[in-house]
Amino acid sequence: MKTKLIILLAMLFSAFAFLPERLIKGKVTDGANALIAGVRVAIQGSPVGTATDQGGHFTIRVPRLGRALVFSKSGYKALTLPITSDSVMKVVLTQASVKKKDIAREELKDSEQPVMVRKMFTFDMAAAPSTHSETILAMPQATESYKPINENGFLSVGQQPVTTFSVDVDRAAYSNVRRFLNNGQMPPEDAVRIEEMINYFDYDYPQPRGEHPVAIVAETTDSPWNPGLKLVHIGLQAKTVSAENLSASNLVFLIDVSGSMNEANKLPLLKQAFKLLADQLRVEDKISIVAYAGSAGMVLAPTSGSEKKTIKDALDKLEAGGSTAGGEGIELAYDLAKKHFLPKGNNRVILATDGDFNVGISNESELQKLIEEKRKAGIFLSVMGFGMGNYKDSHVETLADKGNGNYAYIDNIQEARKVFVQEFGGTLFTIAKDVKIQIEFNPAHVQAYRLIGYENRALRNDEFNDDRKDAGDMGSGHTVTAIYEIVPSGVKSPYVATTDALKYQPGNAATGSSNKEMMTIKVRYKQPDSEKSKLFDLPVPATTVAFDQCSANLRFASAVAEFGLLLRGSEFKGSASYADVIRRARAAFGKDEEGYRSEFVQLVKVAQSLDGSQEGTRTDVRVRR
């Protein structure tokens, strides 16, 4: 009888465990009714939590069985409130008295943090915007880091007629921004990489024809947010290779199982995501699994992709706990990939982590050197980011760039499906590597120009022809989109500074038939198994098409770019508005079979409401030293 009762209780518990979550919103104030930013809001007995924004507001998803929320912030007494049937909470915190010895204890605690963390600046939700070398979003018990972005300005064609950059097929910034907005917070400015937001979406560019595996198209129209200026939309399309014709894969899953991964949106989501990837594998593919925490170890020896149950069982056995020996794990993963190297196959390490490396080879420059060496040996590295709170975007983005791989941020199972199922070929199979773009503008038609986004992908002009210089890669079916905003010749603009004409340069304005060209786009790339680059170009005529007559590709991409300008508070946003973004995006949905473009409009509405609730201000983060 007792056994039957235990079984019945277990069944009831299992049933309740899968009940849907619900959304609770609220605001936190002090005794004087002043709103408090940066308050940690956590589900009692769970690591899941969020923090209040600049206006003291929070939004959190709680399971049906959740009993209480815990509110905590330094300088205030922690407060635990029961979860009732109400979906809106009003919380009042009282200040705590702080003794000198308590302050000393906190300083000692901080001094015991890993050296890598102590060297970083940390953000307080109430302090001034950062101008330092790394952006850290810090909340109680949580830090996130992002590389600084110094937004591209307008460059004079008379002074610098040539511009060069590396392509970028990463999409991590968009899904990360989505995570912030869905949690009721505006993203930090440095988390908004506009090129990754634009490239998150697929575009209907023509497939390559002829000898090159990449095709290029261009359109010119009037700028929707800066009257008198123009937009040049550039699209690259990599050749799509059918799944049956893709080369065999030698993949090593390198999975972070450290203590920081012990949250629902980290290791559990990671397991689900990699199971989706396992379902795409074929008999000729080989999979290994390496897990790392305090130390690294092999969880699954090289196994055929046909043995899906074996692969999934190995994933199910993973548990989080311990510190993070990221460097040691990477070395072991590369050793496995090298041991089972396929000379004509796809050899790749797929790292899944929150980016919190603090044991082993934690020095970023040493990790980069290791990854670059392995890349030259034909073993690429892709990175899948998970989690929030302590997410280290600045680390994992760099590792993926150096490893000739992709970088994705997986915030939910739908994103995992997008990355590992819908975009399987592009995620794992390189069609062209070290893809660079160089543009020469014709001063007869262009006075000044600026590239929207790609700040971290800029190259020197001489690096375009240097085959030793690494650049971005394109996978099967990948698209890359770039947008230039230009000031036509003869147009006055406050964005263009007055510069003196060059004294010693010969006149270089194009003449004759070439004077009808506004610019020339040059693309340089390498075959995946070659170190010698190939070159082709596309002259772009000086013709402008009315915005409403342009392709849906240009119209939707420009809406995403405008949204990025708003999120970043760009000085070049002109008359940009959320309403215009929504209107133009809706008019360029196209087929939208998966609903990504309609989801985009919903995110814009969320950002619009968050800005509106703060009278047009952003939930900015500020430096505390």
TAJOPE-V976391 format. One record per residue. N is the residue number from 1. PSI is psi in degrees with one decimal (* if undefined). Layout:
# TAJOPE-V976391
N & PSI
N & PSI
This chain:
# TAJOPE-V976391
1 & -44.5
2 & -40.3
3 & -42.3
4 & -39.3
5 & -41.5
6 & -43.3
7 & -42.5
8 & -44.0
9 & -40.0
10 & -40.8
11 & -41.2
12 & -42.8
13 & -43.1
14 & -39.2
15 & -44.9
16 & -30.1
17 & -25.1
18 & 12.6
19 & 148.6
20 & 154.3
21 & 164.3
22 & 162.1
23 & 129.1
24 & 130.6
25 & 163.0
26 & -177.1
27 & 153.3
28 & 130.0
29 & 169.7
30 & -172.7
31 & -22.8
32 & 13.2
33 & 21.1
34 & 136.0
35 & 141.0
36 & 122.8
37 & 155.1
38 & 20.7
39 & 128.3
40 & 125.3
41 & 113.7
42 & 150.5
43 & 128.4
44 & 130.0
45 & 12.5
46 & 148.3
47 & -7.8
48 & 133.3
49 & -179.7
50 & -164.8
51 & 153.7
52 & 147.6
53 & -170.6
54 & -29.3
55 & 10.0
56 & 9.4
57 & 151.7
58 & 157.1
59 & 130.9
60 & 140.7
61 & 128.2
62 & 144.4
63 & 157.6
64 & -27.4
65 & -1.0
66 & 134.7
67 & -32.8
68 & 157.4
69 & 141.2
70 & 127.5
71 & 126.8
72 & 145.1
73 & 141.2
74 & 131.5
75 & -5.1
76 & 153.8
77 & 132.3
78 & 145.5
79 & 130.8
80 & 124.2
81 & 136.7
82 & 148.5
83 & 118.7
84 & -165.6
85 & -12.1
86 & 142.2
87 & -4.4
88 & 132.3
89 & 141.8
90 & 118.7
91 & 135.4
92 & 121.4
93 & 145.3
94 & 145.3
95 & 144.6
96 & 145.2
97 & 134.7
98 & 121.9
99 & 156.5
100 & -39.9
101 & -29.0
102 & -39.3
103 & -44.3
104 & -40.5
105 & -39.6
106 & -39.2
107 & -39.8
108 & -42.1
109 & -41.3
110 & -35.7
111 & -17.9
112 & -1.4
113 & 157.8
114 & 146.2
115 & -41.4
116 & -38.7
117 & -41.1
118 & -23.6
119 & -15.1
120 & 151.5
121 & 148.3
122 & 150.6
123 & 141.5
124 & 135.7
125 & -8.0
126 & 7.4
127 & -168.4
128 & 153.5
129 & 147.3
130 & 141.7
131 & 15.2
132 & -178.5
133 & -12.5
134 & 136.6
135 & 121.8
136 & 119.3
137 & 112.4
138 & 129.8
139 & 168.6
140 & 125.7
141 & 18.0
142 & 137.5
143 & 140.8
144 & 147.0
145 & 140.9
146 & 143.8
147 & 144.1
148 & 145.1
149 & 115.4
150 & 102.9
151 & 137.0
152 & 133.7
153 & -178.6
154 & 136.2
155 & 140.6
156 & 129.2
157 & -32.2
158 & -26.3
159 & -40.4
160 & 80.9
161 & -10.5
162 & 137.9
163 & 143.8
164 & 138.7
165 & 162.7
166 & 144.1
167 & 161.2
168 & 115.8
169 & 4.7
170 & 148.6
171 & 8.5
172 & -38.4
173 & -37.5
174 & -49.7
175 & -28.9
176 & -43.4
177 & -41.3
178 & -41.3
179 & -45.8
180 & -48.8
181 & -40.4
182 & -21.5
183 & 7.3
184 & 22.8
185 & 142.9
186 & 141.1
187 & 152.7
188 & 146.5
189 & -40.4
190 & -8.6
191 & -11.4
192 & 93.0
193 & 105.9
194 & -35.8
195 & -35.7
196 & -29.4
197 & -44.6
198 & -45.1
199 & -2.5
200 & -29.0
201 & 150.5
202 & 146.9
203 & 152.6
204 & 70.5
205 & 152.7
206 & 146.2
207 & 149.7
208 & 145.7
209 & 139.8
210 & -152.6
211 & -23.1
212 & 140.8
213 & 3.5
214 & 133.9
215 & 156.2
216 & 139.6
217 & 160.3
218 & 146.8
219 & 151.2
220 & 136.8
221 & 179.3
222 & 144.1
223 & 125.6
224 & -24.4
225 & -8.0
226 & 88.9
227 & 136.5
228 & -21.5
229 & 169.7
230 & 159.3
231 & 136.4
232 & 118.3
233 & 123.3
234 & 128.7
235 & 131.9
236 & 137.7
237 & 121.4
238 & 148.0
239 & 135.9
240 & 123.9
241 & 130.1
242 & 151.7
243 & -38.6
244 & -17.5
245 & 0.6
246 & 144.3
247 & 160.2
248 & 152.4
249 & 141.4
250 & 94.9
251 & 140.9
252 & 115.3
253 & 118.7
254 & 106.2
255 & 126.1
256 & 117.0
257 & 28.2
258 & 170.4
259 & -31.6
260 & -13.0
261 & 4.4
262 & 59.7
263 & 156.5
264 & -34.1
265 & 14.3
266 & -98.9
267 & -44.9
268 & -42.6
269 & -38.7
270 & -45.6
271 & -45.3
272 & -42.1
273 & -46.1
274 & -23.2
275 & -36.7
276 & -41.2
277 & -41.5
278 & -34.1
279 & -18.8
280 & -9.1
281 & 155.2
282 & 172.0
283 & -33.3
284 & -10.3
285 & 144.3
286 & 133.4
287 & 134.2
288 & 154.0
289 & 126.8
290 & 131.4
291 & 146.7
292 & 139.8
293 & -111.3
294 & -30.0
295 & 171.1
296 & 150.3
297 & 157.2
298 & 122.2
299 & -35.0
300 & 121.9
301 & 161.2
302 & 124.0
303 & 141.3
304 & 143.9
305 & -15.2
306 & -18.9
307 & 65.5
308 & -37.3
309 & -41.2
310 & -42.0
311 & -45.1
312 & -36.5
313 & -39.7
314 & -38.9
315 & -41.0
316 & -26.6
317 & -11.1
318 & 135.0
319 & 147.1
320 & 144.2
321 & 142.3
322 & -176.5
323 & -169.6
324 & 97.5
325 & 67.9
326 & -45.2
327 & -45.7
328 & -39.0
329 & -40.7
330 & -41.5
331 & -43.8
332 & -40.3
333 & -42.8
334 & -37.1
335 & -41.6
336 & -43.7
337 & -37.9
338 & -40.0
339 & -33.1
340 & 31.0
341 & 135.8
342 & 110.6
343 & -36.4
344 & 21.2
345 & -172.5
346 & 103.7
347 & 116.3
348 & 139.1
349 & 131.4
350 & 107.2
351 & 127.0
352 & 119.2
353 & 167.3
354 & 4.4
355 & 8.7
356 & 74.5
357 & 122.2
358 & 5.1
359 & 152.6
360 & -140.3
361 & 78.8
362 & -13.2
363 & 121.0
364 & -37.3
365 & -36.3
366 & -40.7
367 & -41.5
368 & -42.4
369 & -43.7
370 & -47.1
371 & -38.3
372 & -41.0
373 & -44.5
374 & -33.6
375 & -42.8
376 & -24.6
377 & 1.9
378 & 10.3
379 & 113.9
380 & 163.2
381 & 124.5
382 & 149.9
383 & 131.2
384 & 116.2
385 & 143.7
386 & 153.3
387 & 179.8
388 & 170.6
389 & -59.4
390 & 22.0
391 & 130.5
392 & 73.2
393 & -38.9
394 & -30.9
395 & -52.3
396 & -30.3
397 & -44.3
398 & -43.0
399 & -42.9
400 & -39.7
401 & -43.7
402 & -21.7
403 & 10.3
404 & 36.6
405 & -175.2
406 & 158.8
407 & 117.8
408 & 148.2
409 & 122.2
410 & 106.9
411 & -11.2
412 & 173.0
413 & -27.1
414 & -38.8
415 & -37.6
416 & -42.3
417 & -40.2
418 & -46.5
419 & -45.4
420 & -13.8
421 & -63.9
422 & -37.6
423 & 32.2
424 & -49.6
425 & -44.4
426 & -34.2
427 & -36.6
428 & -19.0
429 & 111.7
430 & 130.4
431 & -39.2
432 & 134.3
433 & 163.6
434 & 52.4
435 & 122.6
436 & 150.1
437 & 133.5
438 & 135.0
439 & 133.2
440 & 122.2
441 & 145.4
442 & 115.6
443 & -15.2
444 & -22.1
445 & -21.9
446 & 126.2
447 & -40.9
448 & 161.7
449 & 158.8
450 & 139.5
451 & 127.2
452 & 112.8
453 & -165.7
454 & 20.9
455 & -37.1
456 & 3.2
457 & 8.1
458 & 141.8
459 & 152.9
460 & 150.7
461 & -34.6
462 & -17.5
463 & -12.0
464 & -39.9
465 & 1.3
466 & 105.6
467 & -9.3
468 & -16.1
469 & 122.4
470 & 149.0
471 & -175.2
472 & 159.4
473 & 155.9
474 & 132.0
475 & 177.6
476 & 120.9
477 & -0.8
478 & 145.1
479 & 148.4
480 & 131.6
481 & 135.8
482 & 144.1
483 & 124.7
484 & 139.1
485 & 129.8
486 & 150.5
487 & 112.6
488 & 156.2
489 & 138.1
490 & -5.7
491 & 131.4
492 & 134.2
493 & 138.0
494 & -14.3
495 & -13.1
496 & 117.9
497 & 151.1
498 & 127.1
499 & 150.2
500 & 147.2
501 & 148.7
502 & 137.4
503 & -37.3
504 & 1.5
505 & 136.0
506 & 156.8
507 & 127.9
508 & 13.6
509 & 135.1
510 & 150.7
511 & 167.8
512 & -143.0
513 & -32.3
514 & -15.9
515 & -11.6
516 & -6.9
517 & 134.5
518 & -33.1
519 & 165.0
520 & 128.6
521 & 124.7
522 & 137.4
523 & 131.4
524 & 136.2
525 & 169.2
526 & 148.3
527 & 151.4
528 & -29.1
529 & 18.5
530 & 154.4
531 & 8.1
532 & 126.9
533 & 160.7
534 & 155.9
535 & 139.2
536 & 164.6
537 & 170.1
538 & 110.8
539 & 139.0
540 & 119.9
541 & 154.8
542 & 60.2
543 & 142.3
544 & 134.9
545 & 138.5
546 & 142.1
547 & -46.1
548 & -15.7
549 & -2.5
550 & 168.8
551 & 158.2
552 & -28.2
553 & -53.2
554 & -44.9
555 & -41.4
556 & -43.5
557 & -38.2
558 & -33.1
559 & -40.9
560 & -41.1
561 & -42.9
562 & -38.8
563 & -42.9
564 & -39.5
565 & -38.4
566 & -44.3
567 & -34.9
568 & -8.6
569 & 40.1
570 & 141.9
571 & -9.7
572 & 15.8
573 & -14.8
574 & -123.5
575 & 19.7
576 & 144.7
577 & 154.5
578 & -38.1
579 & -42.4
580 & -39.7
581 & -48.1
582 & -45.9
583 & -46.6
584 & -33.8
585 & -43.7
586 & -33.6
587 & -3.2
588 & 29.7
589 & -37.1
590 & -143.8
591 & -45.5
592 & 50.6
593 & -33.6
594 & -5.3
595 & 13.2
596 & -36.5
597 & -36.6
598 & -35.5
599 & -37.3
600 & -44.8
601 & -39.6
602 & -37.9
603 & -38.4
604 & -39.8
605 & -39.6
606 & -47.1
607 & -39.4
608 & -42.8
609 & -36.9
610 & -42.3
611 & -40.2
612 & -36.1
613 & -14.8
614 & 23.0
615 & 44.7
616 & -1.9
617 & 164.0
618 & 157.0
619 & 77.3
620 & 157.7
621 & 149.8
622 & 157.2
623 & 133.8
624 & 122.5
625 & *
